[in-house]
Amino acid sequence: MKGVFSAPGDYIYFKSQVPLHKIPIGSKQWRYYDFGPKIVSPLICLPGTAGTADVFYKQIMALSSKGYRVISVDIPRVWNHHEWIQAFEKFLDAIDVHHVHLYGTSLGGFLAQLFAQHRPRRVRSLVLSNSFLETRNFAAAMPWAPVVGWTPSFLLKRFVLMGIPNGPHEPFIADSVDFVVSQVETLSKDDLASRLTLTADAASVGPVLLSDSFITIMDTNDYCATPQQLKDEVSERYPGARQAYLKTGGDFPFLSRPDEVNLHLQLHLRRVGVEARPDLVRATSKDASDSGGGSSSEPNNDRREDGDDAPKDDRAITPPESPDPPPASESPDSHHSDCHLENSEGTTSAYYLTTLFLHAFFKKEQYSIANYIFLRSTWGFCFLHLLHVYMGTLYID
């Protein structure tokens, strides 16, 4: 990544709308986003080695607006695959989720398959992107895996980013790479060491009881850090799975090709029987704003969730009463959405403030203005009179 990274505008908007949750479960710290109607069976997104919960922000915003519940998690600090399965199950119990649909990319796809293998009753469907079935190839590329815990952080970050090509990319892929690199910079040394250990630890996916018809394979056909041979093995393991190949997209199609990825995810959820509830999207935002829940779409609730700032509400600031305030218009359209209602209230408040300001200003300054005009007129009259007298004296013999 060259130069200084600037966060995309849609990511800044996402951070202002969706609260970040951090909960300790046992010795593990879980960091995740949870957005959408709670009654809908959730789609849980698992990132790869270089990803965080933030990399799926485009999927969270797009799918939640259509009535789906999306949960994006960071891979916690675990050091073997058995520990991952137990930790993820405890996480699901903690957030009161029993059945899930898993979307995993790269390492996240591998971990999703392991969980589906060992906890088949909890996994309803899988979406695998640029994933693999075993870690043998990655272990061979990391002969220093036993000492990964003592490796300096900058070396771990360098190794993680080695798989991302440095050559020229098309703009959308270049932006996705820049964003992921910025997320890698936020990871601690132990987080990186844990993920690399999971990648190099000897393990393979066994038989998955889930029917192939409930699995979607979504790979990219251009360059990817996961070797093509490993991706082909996944397709051969699940011959009846739905194939959703992307012509381009690189390692991070969820960022570089969000519209295509979101469409395939939506089609997958419909195919496996997940019923979206768009009628609850506005109700969810309203209820969350009252209770401070995790599905809030209000920026003030986000700050309350993170504890960074005190909650603020512009509508709580009422202007002084005016003797004759203009009546607020009331129309059925104002009840169509919360956003429209907030805009109407903001416009009305701005109108009140402007009217009161002008009224106070002119009431205070009207005498000064009158005096100024009178003095200026008087001075002009006197000047013309004196000029006339002076000109008259020039013609006196």
Salt bridges, closest charged atoms under 4 A:
ASP10 OD2 - LYS58 NZ 2.66
ASP34 OD2 - LYS38 NZ 2.96
ASP34 OD2 - ARG69 NH2 2.65
ASP54 OD2 - LYS15 NZ 3.67
ASP54 OD1 - ARG31 NH2 2.74
ASP74 OD2 - ARG31 NH1 3.18
GLU83 OE2 - LYS28 NZ 2.71
GLU89 OE1 - ARG119 NE 2.80
GLU89 OE2 - ARG122 NH1 3.71
ASP93 OD1 - ARG122 NH1 2.96
ASP96 OD1 - HIS98 NE2 3.31
GLU134 OE2 - ARG136 NH2 2.82
GLU170 OE1 - ARG257 NH2 2.75
GLU185 OE1 - LYS157 NZ 3.54
ASP190 OD2 - ARG77 NH1 3.66
ASP191 OD1 - ARG77 NE 3.17
ASP201 OD2 - HIS81 ND1 3.34
ASP279 OD2 - ARG277 NH2 3.00
GLU305 OE2 - HIS21 ND1 3.75
ASP313 OD1 - ARG315 NE 3.61
ASP333 OD1 - HIS336 NE2 3.63
GLU342 OE2 - ARG315 NH2 3.93
GLU345 OE1 - ARG315 NH1 3.42
